[in-house]
Amino acid sequence: MKVIVVGTGYVGLVSGACLADVGVDVVCIDIDQKKTENLKNGILPIYEPGLEAIVKNNYERGRLHFSTDLAANIAGADAIFICVGTPPGEDGSADMQYVLSVAKDIGKYMNDYVVVITKSTVPVGSSRKVRAAIKASQQERGVDIPFDVASNPEFLKEGAAIKDFMSPDRIVVGVDANQAREVIDTIYRPFLLNGYRILYMDIPSAEMTKYAANAMLATRISFMNDIANLCELLGANVNQVRQGIGADPRIGKKFLYAGVGYGGSCFPKDVKALLKMGAENQKPMRLLEAVEAINEDQKKVLFAKIERYFDGNLAGKTIAVWGLAFKPNTDDMREAPAAILINSLLDAGAKVKTFDPVAMHEAQKLFTANPDLAFCEDVYQTVEGADAIALVTEWNEFRLPNWERIKTLISSPVIFDGRNIYDDIMLSKEGFSYFGIGQGNA
């Protein structure tokens, strides 16, 4: 079986590599010549645990190919996955120009039946636009070649994408033709051997499922952050509240952790896109409006705590910021709470020393050169002469540092825990002042 994956970003590269790993002949297409050549040399554009090894292995074995030329590779393809970006516009709507450009090219170059599968996150109804774009290109050529369009949204968690693809809890497919369903059955059969399942549904429902899933998870996060802020005012501890409500099987334990807000490429973008879809259909999404507003406010909570501790005067203070990526096991800085915190600290006249195990290079692209912002080699360099520590991303290596060593390096033993990963009693015994999220302290 031959599959083409258009787009070698996060979704496309993971999907292509994992499909190749089970024996599919995969060609990954990208218009970026440099990125394509780098991939041939084993240089990946993203960090994802385990991905580099899978890409190198399957490229060397001849199952995974990289090219910039769709026309030269489309012959014999059973399916084409569209995995290009759909970045949010200024109004929050998903930008479909790259998806539709690929669809036009497919119509321009195809010569045999193929299933076109949208894996990019696209608004409900987008498959109709993809179908129309392919047909328009065929009409320009004066041909009428059969094809089907399907929706197969991705549910990959950054930092665990390989496991999610290889051992999915579900595969959602929107399809309206038996021939397309047979092709998709063949593609995903290797992943169903351990009892995982494909959920077939109509195409609009599949497109909506992606948005609804991410919006629900974002809602749980914002709900807990709202509860955490109230806990703080009332002297309750959100960690204990989380355990209490998470024990209810109707609620469950996942995505109930208070913190500094969600970031990344999915939750913020998909919530905004749903808000836009609601507005376009005269159906305000009132709950999601609150979810987004709470999240934007939550990204400012850690700065407010730090500023309050220093009586509103941060000028000349040095803050060690631990973690830059929006979550562990990724270098993704999109919508990262750390960026909000650092910019707020710098604007207030503070100096910032920061470290992240993976995302340093991405962060350096994000921030303009500033003598008050230093990128350090490890956690211990960040705390030298610092007046406080702010934990933003809960990387494993931040969980149990050498507190005795840190105390000899830091000017003032104060820690602001934006992810509630530390034991306040233990840190108090170590001589640190501790401030978490929703734990009854300011």
C-alpha positions as CSV (number, residue, x, y, z in Angstrom):
1,M,0.0,0.0,0.0
2,K,1.2,3.5,-0.9
3,V,0.2,6.6,1.1
4,I,1.2,10.2,0.6
5,V,1.3,12.6,3.6
6,V,1.3,16.2,2.6
7,G,2.9,18.4,5.3
8,T,5.8,17.4,7.6
9,G,4.9,19.3,10.7
10,Y,4.0,17.7,13.9
11,V,1.0,15.7,12.7
12,G,2.3,14.9,9.2
13,L,5.7,13.7,10.3
14,V,4.4,11.6,13.2
15,S,1.7,10.1,11.0
16,G,4.0,9.3,8.1
17,A,6.7,7.8,10.3
18,C,4.3,5.6,12.2
19,L,2.5,4.4,9.1
20,A,5.9,3.5,7.6
21,D,6.9,1.7,10.7
22,V,4.1,-0.9,10.2
23,G,5.1,-1.5,6.6
24,V,3.2,1.2,4.5
25,D,5.1,2.8,1.7
26,V,4.9,6.5,2.7
27,V,6.0,9.6,0.8
28,C,6.0,12.8,2.9
29,I,5.6,15.9,0.8
30,D,6.5,19.4,1.9
31,I,7.1,22.6,-0.1
32,D,10.1,23.5,2.2
33,Q,13.2,22.3,0.3
34,K,15.5,22.8,3.3
35,K,13.2,21.0,5.7
36,T,12.9,18.1,3.2
37,E,16.7,17.8,2.8
38,N,17.2,17.9,6.6
39,L,14.7,15.1,7.0
40,K,16.6,13.0,4.6
41,N,19.7,13.6,6.7
42,G,17.8,12.7,10.0
43,I,17.4,16.3,11.1
44,L,13.9,16.8,12.4
45,P,12.0,20.1,12.6
46,I,10.4,19.3,15.9
47,Y,11.2,17.5,19.1
48,E,9.1,14.5,20.0
49,P,10.4,11.6,22.1
50,G,11.1,8.5,20.0
51,L,10.3,10.2,16.6
52,E,13.9,10.7,15.4
53,A,14.7,7.0,15.7
54,I,11.5,5.9,13.8
55,V,12.1,8.5,11.0
56,K,15.8,7.4,10.6
57,N,15.0,3.7,10.7
58,N,12.2,3.8,8.1
59,Y,14.0,6.2,5.8
60,E,17.0,3.9,5.8
61,R,14.8,0.9,5.1
62,G,13.2,2.6,2.2
63,R,9.7,2.7,3.6
64,L,9.7,6.5,4.3
65,H,10.5,9.0,1.6
66,F,10.7,12.8,1.6
67,S,10.0,15.0,-1.4
68,T,8.8,18.4,-2.5
69,D,7.2,17.1,-5.7
70,L,3.6,15.8,-5.3
71,A,3.2,15.4,-9.1
72,A,6.1,13.0,-9.3
73,N,4.9,10.9,-6.4
74,I,1.1,10.8,-6.7
75,A,0.9,7.8,-9.1
76,G,-0.1,4.6,-7.4
77,A,-1.2,6.3,-4.1
78,D,-4.1,4.7,-2.4
79,A,-4.6,7.6,0.0
80,I,-3.4,11.1,0.5
81,F,-3.4,12.6,4.0
82,I,-3.6,16.4,4.2
83,C,-1.6,17.4,7.3
84,V,-0.8,21.0,6.6
85,G,-1.3,23.8,9.1
86,T,-4.6,25.6,9.7
87,P,-3.3,28.6,11.8
88,P,-5.9,30.9,13.5
89,G,-6.7,34.1,11.8
90,E,-7.1,37.4,13.7
91,D,-10.8,36.6,14.2
92,G,-10.0,33.1,15.5
93,S,-11.2,31.2,12.4
94,A,-9.0,28.4,11.0
95,D,-7.1,29.5,7.9
96,M,-7.9,26.9,5.2
97,Q,-5.7,28.3,2.5
98,Y,-3.0,25.6,2.8
99,V,-5.5,22.7,3.0
100,L,-7.3,24.0,-0.1
101,S,-4.0,24.6,-2.0
102,V,-3.1,20.9,-1.4
103,A,-6.6,19.9,-2.6
104,K,-6.2,21.9,-5.8
105,D,-2.8,20.2,-6.5
106,I,-4.3,16.8,-5.9
107,G,-7.0,17.5,-8.5
108,K,-4.3,18.9,-10.8
109,Y,-2.0,15.8,-10.7
110,M,-4.1,12.7,-9.9
111,N,-4.8,10.2,-12.6
112,D,-6.4,7.3,-10.6
113,Y,-8.9,6.8,-7.8
114,V,-7.5,8.0,-4.5
115,V,-9.0,8.7,-1.0
116,V,-8.2,12.2,0.2
117,I,-8.1,12.3,4.0
118,T,-8.1,15.5,5.9
119,K,-6.1,15.0,9.1
120,S,-5.5,18.7,9.6
121,T,-7.9,20.3,12.1
122,V,-10.5,21.9,9.9
123,P,-13.8,23.6,10.6
124,V,-17.0,21.6,10.2
125,G,-17.9,21.6,6.5
126,S,-14.4,21.8,5.2
127,S,-14.5,18.4,3.5
128,R,-17.0,19.9,1.1
129,K,-14.6,22.7,0.2
130,V,-11.8,20.1,-0.3
131,R,-14.0,18.1,-2.6
132,A,-15.0,21.2,-4.5
133,A,-11.3,22.3,-4.9
134,I,-10.3,18.9,-6.3
135,K,-13.2,18.9,-8.7
136,A,-12.5,22.4,-9.9
137,S,-8.9,21.4,-10.7
138,Q,-10.1,18.4,-12.6
139,Q,-12.5,20.5,-14.6
140,E,-9.6,22.8,-15.6
141,R,-7.8,19.7,-16.9
142,G,-11.0,18.5,-18.6
143,V,-11.0,15.2,-16.7
144,D,-13.4,13.4,-14.3
145,I,-11.4,11.0,-12.2
146,P,-13.2,9.4,-9.2
147,F,-12.1,10.1,-5.7
148,D,-13.5,10.2,-2.2
149,V,-12.9,12.6,0.7
150,A,-12.7,11.5,4.3
151,S,-12.1,13.1,7.7
152,N,-9.6,11.5,10.1
153,P,-8.8,14.0,12.9
154,E,-5.7,13.4,15.0
155,F,-5.7,13.1,18.8
156,L,-1.9,13.1,19.4
157,K,-0.6,14.5,22.6
158,E,2.7,16.3,22.3
159,G,5.3,14.4,24.2
160,A,3.4,11.1,23.8
161,A,2.5,11.2,20.1
162,I,4.2,7.9,19.0
163,K,2.3,5.9,21.7
164,D,-0.9,7.7,20.8
165,F,-0.6,6.8,17.1
166,M,0.6,3.3,17.6
167,S,-1.8,2.4,20.5
168,P,-4.8,4.7,19.9
169,D,-7.7,4.8,22.3
170,R,-9.8,5.4,19.2
171,I,-9.5,6.3,15.6
172,V,-12.2,8.6,14.4
173,V,-13.1,8.5,10.7
174,G,-15.7,10.5,8.9
175,V,-16.6,8.8,5.5
176,D,-19.5,8.6,3.1
177,A,-18.4,5.9,0.6
178,N,-17.7,2.2,1.0
179,Q,-14.6,2.2,-1.2
180,A,-13.0,4.9,1.0
181,R,-13.9,3.0,4.1
182,E,-12.2,-0.1,2.7
183,V,-9.0,1.8,2.0
184,I,-9.0,3.3,5.5
185,D,-9.7,-0.1,7.0
186,T,-6.6,-1.4,5.3
187,I,-4.4,1.5,6.4
188,Y,-5.4,1.1,10.1
189,R,-5.7,-2.7,10.3
190,P,-2.2,-3.0,11.9
191,F,-3.2,-0.7,14.7
192,L,-6.4,-2.7,15.5
193,L,-4.7,-6.0,16.4
194,N,-4.7,-5.2,20.1
195,G,-8.3,-4.3,20.3
196,Y,-8.3,-0.6,19.4
197,R,-11.2,0.6,17.4
198,I,-12.2,2.7,14.5
199,L,-15.3,4.9,15.1
200,Y,-16.9,5.5,11.8
201,M,-19.3,8.4,11.5
202,D,-20.4,11.1,9.0
203,I,-17.8,13.6,7.9
204,P,-19.2,16.7,9.7
205,S,-19.5,14.7,13.0
206,A,-15.8,13.6,12.6
207,E,-14.7,17.2,12.1
208,M,-16.7,18.4,15.1
209,T,-15.4,15.5,17.3
210,K,-11.9,16.9,17.1
211,Y,-13.0,20.4,18.3
212,A,-15.3,19.1,20.9
213,A,-12.7,16.8,22.4
214,N,-10.1,19.6,22.8
215,A,-12.7,22.1,24.0
216,M,-13.9,19.6,26.7
217,L,-10.3,19.2,28.0
218,A,-9.7,22.9,27.9
219,T,-12.9,23.4,29.9
220,R,-11.8,21.0,32.6
221,I,-8.5,22.9,32.9
222,S,-10.1,26.3,33.2
223,F,-12.7,25.0,35.6
224,M,-10.0,23.7,38.0
225,N,-8.1,27.0,37.7
226,D,-11.2,28.9,38.5
227,I,-11.8,26.6,41.5
228,A,-8.1,27.0,42.5
229,N,-8.3,30.8,42.6
230,L,-11.4,30.6,44.8
231,C,-9.7,28.0,47.1
232,E,-6.9,30.4,47.6
233,L,-9.3,33.1,48.8
234,L,-11.1,30.7,51.1
235,G,-8.1,28.9,52.6
236,A,-8.9,25.6,50.9
237,N,-6.3,23.4,49.0
238,V,-7.1,22.7,45.4
239,N,-4.9,19.6,45.5
240,Q,-7.1,18.0,48.1
241,V,-10.2,19.1,46.2
242,R,-8.9,17.6,43.0
243,Q,-8.4,14.2,44.8
244,G,-11.9,14.4,46.2
245,I,-13.7,15.1,43.0
246,G,-11.4,12.9,40.9
247,A,-12.4,9.9,42.9
248,D,-15.9,10.2,41.5
249,P,-16.0,7.9,38.4
250,R,-18.3,10.3,36.6
251,I,-15.6,12.9,36.7
252,G,-12.4,11.0,36.7
253,K,-8.9,12.1,37.6
254,K,-7.5,13.5,34.3
255,F,-7.1,17.1,33.4
256,L,-8.0,18.3,36.9
257,Y,-4.7,19.9,37.7
258,A,-4.6,23.6,38.5
259,G,-1.7,25.6,37.1
260,V,-0.8,28.6,35.0
261,G,-3.2,27.9,32.1
262,Y,-3.1,25.8,28.9
263,G,-1.0,26.6,25.9
264,G,0.3,24.8,22.8
265,S,-1.1,24.6,19.3
266,C,-4.4,22.8,19.9
267,F,-6.4,23.9,22.8
268,P,-6.2,27.7,22.2
269,K,-6.6,27.4,18.5
270,D,-9.5,25.0,18.6
271,V,-11.4,26.9,21.3
272,K,-11.1,30.0,19.2
273,A,-12.2,28.2,16.1
274,L,-15.3,26.9,17.9
275,L,-16.1,30.3,19.1
276,K,-15.9,31.6,15.6
277,M,-18.0,28.8,14.2
278,G,-20.7,29.6,16.8
279,A,-20.6,33.3,16.0
280,E,-21.0,32.6,12.3
281,N,-24.0,30.4,13.0
282,Q,-25.6,32.8,15.5
283,K,-25.0,30.4,18.3
284,P,-22.7,32.0,20.9
285,M,-20.6,29.4,22.7
286,R,-21.0,31.0,26.2
287,L,-19.2,28.3,28.1
288,L,-16.2,28.4,25.8
289,E,-16.1,32.2,26.0
290,A,-15.6,31.8,29.8
291,V,-13.1,29.0,29.3
292,E,-10.9,31.2,27.1
293,A,-11.2,34.2,29.3
294,I,-10.3,32.2,32.4
295,N,-7.2,30.8,30.7
296,E,-6.0,34.1,29.6
297,D,-6.3,35.4,33.1
298,Q,-4.6,32.3,34.6
299,K,-1.5,32.9,32.6
300,K,-1.0,36.1,34.6
301,V,-1.5,34.5,38.0
302,L,2.1,33.6,38.7
303,F,3.4,37.1,37.8
304,A,0.7,38.6,40.2
305,K,2.0,36.4,43.0
306,I,5.6,37.4,42.4
307,E,4.8,41.1,42.1
308,R,2.7,40.9,45.3
309,Y,5.5,39.2,47.2
310,F,7.9,42.0,46.3
311,D,5.4,44.7,47.2
312,G,4.9,45.8,43.6
313,N,8.6,46.6,43.1
314,L,10.4,44.1,40.8
315,A,12.9,46.6,39.4
316,G,16.4,45.1,39.7
317,K,15.1,41.7,41.0
318,T,16.3,38.5,39.4
319,I,13.8,35.7,38.8
320,A,14.8,32.2,37.8
321,V,12.2,30.8,35.5
322,W,12.2,27.0,35.2
323,G,10.6,25.7,32.0
324,L,9.7,27.4,28.8
325,A,7.7,24.9,26.6
326,F,3.9,24.9,27.2
327,K,4.2,21.3,28.6
328,P,7.0,18.8,29.2
329,N,8.5,16.5,26.5
330,T,8.1,19.1,23.7
331,D,9.8,22.2,22.4
332,D,6.5,23.9,21.5
333,M,6.4,27.5,22.6
334,R,3.1,28.4,21.0
335,E,0.8,30.1,23.5
336,A,3.2,29.1,26.3
337,P,2.4,30.6,29.7
338,A,6.2,31.1,30.3
339,A,6.3,33.6,27.5
340,I,3.6,35.7,29.2
341,L,5.4,35.5,32.6
342,I,8.8,36.4,31.2
343,N,7.5,39.4,29.2
344,S,5.6,40.6,32.3
345,L,8.7,40.3,34.5
346,L,10.9,42.2,32.0
347,D,8.3,44.9,31.6
348,A,8.3,45.3,35.3
349,G,12.0,45.9,35.4
350,A,13.1,42.5,36.6
351,K,15.9,40.4,35.2
352,V,15.1,36.8,34.1
353,K,17.4,33.8,34.0
354,T,15.7,30.7,32.4
355,F,16.3,27.2,31.4
356,D,14.3,24.4,29.6
357,P,15.7,21.0,28.7
358,V,14.5,21.1,25.1
359,A,12.8,24.4,24.2
360,M,15.7,26.9,24.6
361,H,16.3,27.2,20.8
362,E,12.6,27.9,20.2
363,A,12.5,30.4,23.0
364,Q,15.5,32.2,21.7
365,K,13.6,32.7,18.4
366,L,10.6,34.1,20.3
367,F,12.3,36.7,22.4
368,T,14.3,39.6,21.0
369,A,17.8,40.0,22.4
370,N,17.6,41.6,25.9
371,P,20.4,42.1,28.4
372,D,18.0,41.4,31.2
373,L,17.1,37.9,29.8
374,A,19.6,35.1,30.2
375,F,19.3,31.6,28.8
376,C,21.2,29.3,31.2
377,E,22.7,25.8,30.9
378,D,20.9,24.2,33.8
379,V,18.6,24.9,36.8
380,Y,21.6,25.7,39.1
381,Q,22.9,28.4,36.8
382,T,19.5,30.0,36.8
383,V,19.4,30.4,40.6
384,E,22.8,32.0,41.0
385,G,22.0,35.4,42.6
386,A,18.3,35.0,42.0
387,D,15.7,36.5,44.3
388,A,13.0,33.9,43.5
389,I,12.3,30.8,41.5
390,A,9.2,30.4,39.2
391,L,8.4,26.9,38.1
392,V,6.3,27.0,34.9
393,T,6.8,23.7,33.1
394,E,6.9,20.5,35.1
395,W,9.9,18.7,33.4
396,N,11.1,15.7,35.4
397,E,14.5,17.2,36.1
398,F,12.8,20.0,38.0
399,R,10.9,17.7,40.3
400,L,13.7,16.9,42.7
401,P,16.6,19.2,42.4
402,N,19.3,19.5,45.0
403,W,17.6,22.0,47.3
404,E,20.6,22.3,49.6
405,R,22.8,23.3,46.6
406,I,20.2,25.7,45.4
407,K,20.0,27.4,48.8
408,T,23.7,28.1,48.7
409,L,23.3,29.8,45.2
410,I,20.1,31.7,45.5
411,S,19.9,35.2,47.1
412,S,16.4,34.6,48.5
413,P,15.0,31.1,49.0
414,V,11.5,31.7,47.5
415,I,9.7,29.5,45.0
416,F,6.5,30.1,43.1
417,D,5.2,26.7,41.9
418,G,3.0,27.2,38.8
419,R,2.2,23.5,38.5
420,N,1.8,22.4,42.2
421,I,4.5,19.7,41.9
422,Y,6.4,20.5,45.2
423,D,5.6,19.6,48.8
424,D,5.3,22.9,50.6
425,I,6.0,21.2,54.0
426,M,9.3,19.7,52.7
427,L,10.4,23.0,51.1
428,S,9.6,24.8,54.3
429,K,11.9,22.5,56.2
430,E,14.6,23.2,53.6
431,G,14.2,26.9,54.4
432,F,12.2,28.0,51.4
433,S,9.1,30.2,51.3
434,Y,6.6,28.4,49.0
435,F,3.7,29.7,47.0
436,G,1.6,27.4,44.8
437,I,-1.7,27.7,42.9
438,G,-4.9,27.4,44.9
439,Q,-3.3,26.3,48.1
440,G,-4.6,28.9,50.5
441,N,-1.5,31.1,50.1
442,A,-1.1,34.3,48.1
